[in-house]
Amino acid sequence: MDPIDPADVAAAAAGDEVAFERLVRALQGRIWRYLVQMIGDRALAEDLAQEVFIRMHRKLHTVHDPERLLPWVFTVARNKAYDEGRSRQRRPLELLGERELAGESVDPHVEVEVSDALDRLERDLCEAVTLVGVTGLTYAEAATVLGVPVGTVKSRVFRARAELMKTLNRGRHDVR
């Protein structure tokens, strides 16, 4: 995951388009993956990600602390997903996995298993584990996005991982 350069945040907020483009490149994959998880539609996630970056371009000057950028952008993305999701039913994730994030290929069967397991999670658990485990936000950043204490995020991620392991292990034992 590309790091966010605080100098780029300040420069982009001051109107530097090159710095803004660097920020977009650093964030676009993470925002897109998050939106795919939230709404289950790759093409729509791409459209919503563009809307997120348009809003970021317009409102970046309001982010005075560069460390607040990630939580702020993910909050914008979350709001876009919720606005979109009000009229649609959530569908399973099609892309997931830390190996895929690292550029490694993932067995399609494993992808489907993980996607199905995530889809069975309560929404608050799924969202917490997606923000921390897939997009790479810190617990504190995820807490800001979700509007809950850090301890709540840690608890949700722990419970989500436990549920995922139970579900995935159960599936392996059922096959044998």
Secondary structure, DSSP 8 states (H G I E B T S, - for coil): -----HHHHHHHHTT-HHHHHHHHHHHHHHHHHHHHHHH--HHHHHHHHHHHHHHHHHHGGG--SGGGHHHHHHHHHHHHHHHHHTTS-----SS--HHHHTT----HHHHHHHHHHHHHS-HHHHHHHIIIIIS---HHHHHHHHTS-HHHHHHHHHHHHHHHHHHHHHHHHHH-
